Amino acid sequence: MPTAILLDCSLSMARLAIPKSDPTRPIELSSSGEELELRHLATHGIKHLLDQIENNCKLEQVALLQFSSHCELISSFSRDMDMLRSKLLSISCLDKSSLEVGIKGFLGLVQEEWGSGIPMTLLIVTDGGLGYGAYSLHNLAYNSPTELRLPLSIPVNISVACINPDSEDNPESMGKIEDAYKNLFSKLGLNDKQTSFHKIDGPLSLEATENMFMDISNLHFNQWVGDLLVGDKMNCKIQVCPPPKAYSRAADFEMVNRELSNTFSVKGFISQADVSSPPVHSRHLILPASNGRENKEEDARTPNSCLFLHGGLKVENMCALVEVGEDWYGFIYPWSDNKKKSSLILSIFEPGTEMVPWLGSLNRLGPLTDLNETLNSPFPVKSDRKPSYSSSPVVWIKQSGIQTDIQKVLRHARKLPDKTPQFYKELNRLKRAAVCLGFYELLEGVAQICERECNLLPPNVSPDCAIQLTYVAKVLRSQDCYDVNHTIQPRVTNFNAGKF
């Protein structure tokens, strides 16, 4: 997922961190004739993080922003890590720290570049100053934000890298800083799995700073290497980029949690035309994993199941159903860009076996040879559920709609016994709608109308008409009629025998 680094450039970041005489100072800082400051540690740690991203996640998009009393975009999202490193040299300290301004600038950049549906990673590099007044961390964590809308409207994971010694001489102890960020994370609508707080262990040093940023790299940019199993004997090491994450989401009445397996097992193959374009949770690039730099030539000569699978799927225009975890599936398929370069892509669904409705339950898929010989495709699978849009629900927007439905019932009533099925069909339709809406007064009203019509019937009408209307008026006043599944059945008489 794209990553944004939000660097604190307030005056407090210009505090001295390491004396000039310290031999661990890098050459590019000691040659400037300046004492090593907190901002120098921050830039050194960010460079170390960019090195890890470049080695483990070559396709990662990274943006760099700095904030003080205003937010400034240093570099938009890019994969050019060398360019990002060079931009770090131009960063200087400005004025006070306004974290709310920085987060607002980050949200504006994300909306412009990616929209609100792409998961993001935000790394805040700061000395942890709480600040005072509007836009400060203290105001954002413990009071109402000045301009920021909470909770956040985009999916985001936030990590905080705090470069501040935890000592008794420090008026803003690390405990207060960490509590402030925990309150902030809660107000942003993020849980513990979406946030992390990192601090330097022990005294400030370049090595300790690298260790802290290494922890952040292991959390967000760790290389995912696993096994791809095709059949019983074909097995190979693969790298998945970007690294897939465990699934955690709140359902209606439970939390759905799934962990990824270290082995992706291919369960079968299916035509891409049948799969079409299903909704997916995440997409990833599959690459053959190397055993190390010393074995590059040997790896190039060794047959690889990943390449075999890519070639076969591309020629046959098919995709592979793969199990990535317990009750969790995805599809592997080839994909080509405009430059005629082909890649192997993994699309992971949300957990479950019916995430592709037109394929039915994935557990019920079987060999093609088990199907009956027919020219028709087995997909889409017909569902037992009747969709709501296939029925004709009763909708009463105006009073005239109710009058129209009642008049339709009465028209059929006057033509009894010939219209007995139509009469009870419209009556049950009207009754079911009234019960579903809790409109019980309508049932009493229809019962009174039936009694009134029974008294106004002309002499040339069948006697069955009066019998049925009296019977309907009695049933509409019964307790059974308040059940939505209750159906009013016609009363059998000598006049309507054989009509239904």
DACOR-V855544 format. One record per run of one state. SS is the DSSP state (A for helix, B for strand, O for the rest). FROM is the first residue (numbers start at 1). TO is the last residue. If there is no record, write none. Layout:
# DACOR-V855544
ss:SS from:FROM to:TO
ss:SS from:FROM to:TO
This chain:
# DACOR-V855544
ss:O from:1 to:2
ss:B from:3 to:8
ss:O from:9 to:10
ss:A from:11 to:14
ss:O from:15 to:15
ss:B from:16 to:18
ss:O from:19 to:26
ss:A from:27 to:30
ss:O from:31 to:35
ss:B from:36 to:37
ss:A from:38 to:56
ss:O from:57 to:61
ss:B from:62 to:67
ss:O from:68 to:70
ss:B from:71 to:78
ss:O from:79 to:80
ss:A from:81 to:88
ss:O from:89 to:98
ss:A from:99 to:113
ss:O from:114 to:119
ss:B from:120 to:126
ss:O from:127 to:136
ss:A from:137 to:142
ss:O from:143 to:155
ss:B from:156 to:162
ss:O from:163 to:173
ss:A from:174 to:187
ss:O from:188 to:191
ss:A from:192 to:194
ss:B from:195 to:199
ss:O from:200 to:205
ss:A from:206 to:220
ss:O from:221 to:223
ss:B from:224 to:230
ss:O from:231 to:233
ss:B from:234 to:241
ss:O from:242 to:246
ss:B from:247 to:250
ss:O from:251 to:254
ss:B from:255 to:258
ss:O from:259 to:259
ss:B from:260 to:271
ss:A from:272 to:275
ss:O from:276 to:281
ss:B from:282 to:288
ss:O from:289 to:292
ss:A from:293 to:301
ss:O from:302 to:304
ss:A from:305 to:316
ss:O from:317 to:317
ss:B from:318 to:325
ss:O from:326 to:327
ss:B from:328 to:336
ss:O from:337 to:341
ss:B from:342 to:348
ss:O from:349 to:356
ss:A from:357 to:359
ss:O from:360 to:361
ss:A from:362 to:364
ss:O from:365 to:367
ss:A from:368 to:370
ss:O from:371 to:387
ss:A from:388 to:390
ss:O from:391 to:398
ss:A from:399 to:413
ss:O from:414 to:419
ss:A from:420 to:437
ss:O from:438 to:439
ss:A from:440 to:455
ss:O from:456 to:462
ss:A from:463 to:476
ss:O from:477 to:478
ss:A from:479 to:482
ss:O from:483 to:500
